[in-house]
């Protein structure tokens, strides 16, 4: 209801030029008609490049294929009644100097004449000369109430009775437009597939929608917490929050979890832990590639950050995995981006502090020294976990997990205790690679690999997990002071 109330207030306070970002023209038109036409008693005109003006018999097909004539029509309109003009996709013409000048001229008269111009567009493309004149609004995708109303209408019209939980179905359609929901339901009915596949179909469609944005990846999840060796404190923390987004948790009064920051040594399970959260909690995993945020045009990076946040919130509940978040802040030392990195950082930090959506942020960082103090303070994340090199008990667990996968029938034949003793200062990723190397060597000799082959791999490898010992020392000191929490239990 936020958009409807905001639009009503803007109309009442004589904000005459508005710019609405949306891909749902029909739903926006319906909403404007409800607010401006029914509640405020204003007339509504709509214009698009192909058909010109419509909805009003006095101007049908007026200004077809002529955006300047569309503005001329508004400028010459005389009426004692306030009127709203919805111009669809008009942003593509606003770079033309005649259009820009005409809008500036019209703006002087709109308040006096009681006329309002609303431009709908899929993204923000406002010329610099007009930026101060426009009020920008984001038209949100349907909320839970709107989705529920649309499903009720569809099921009534189509005379269908899906044997599924209605609340779960509504949540599954979060992030879909009304038109997309209609197509999804029609596709399901037409395909005559079993109803149990409806959630899988919705998940596939949501995956396609997110990948089309070229900002986030809908990441497949194949790992669970049992695939991670050690990290008992972290796994225990995550398991206790497995039902954090459920209706029961909301009724209980639990606040929504914000996220966690995983810092520490490379190869100790930060990325796999982030992926396992999605599997454990049974919600989608979205991965942000930090490099995709930064663009070459002025304002492009900030817009991409806002768009990323919008997509994540529309897809909630979900896990947003920001891998190697420290890469964002290495740019802050550069003076070549005219403050772009600082503005992107500010947008991200503000969202992390103020977000109230069901988006759980799982961020990972290798170099804690690159992270600004604002990122590490309490309130950005629920918890900061330090993932150190595995201790001997955890190394035993890591060997056991990988050997069970690779040799499920004979894994007990390997001297795991001795191998865990020989791999001090090895990370979990390096331990896995030791086994892989042993398998390659044995396969080349046309035999199965043995404990001795793994020992040979150990002797030929120097562990390189700790690339910045100073950062690790700081994290260990912070753990003693309680600034960060150890992901593993001490032995």
Secondary structure, DSSP 8 states (H G I E B T S, - for coil): -HHHHHHHHHHHTT--EEEEE-S-HHHHHHHHIIIIIIIS--EEEEEETTTEEES-TTSTTTTTT-HHHHHHHHHT---SS-EEEEEETGGGGTTSHHHHHHHHHHHHHHHHHTEEEEEEESS----GGGTTT-EEEE-----HHHHHHHHHHHHHHHT----S-HHHHHHHTTT--HHHHHHHHHHHHHHT--GGGHHHHHHHHHHHHHHTTTSEEE------GGGS-S-HHHHHHHHTTTTTTSHHHHHHT-----EEEEEESTTSSHHHHHHHHHHHHT-EEEEE-GGGT--SSTTHHHHHHHHHHHHHHHT-SEEEEETTTHHHHHGGG-STTTTHHHHHHHHHHHHHHH--SSEEEEEEES-GGGS-HHHHSTTS-SEEEEE----HHHHHHHHHHHHHHH-TTTGGGS-HHHHHHHTTT--HHHHHHHHHHHHHHHHHTTS---HHHHHHHHHT------S-HHHHHHHHHHHHHTSSEESS---
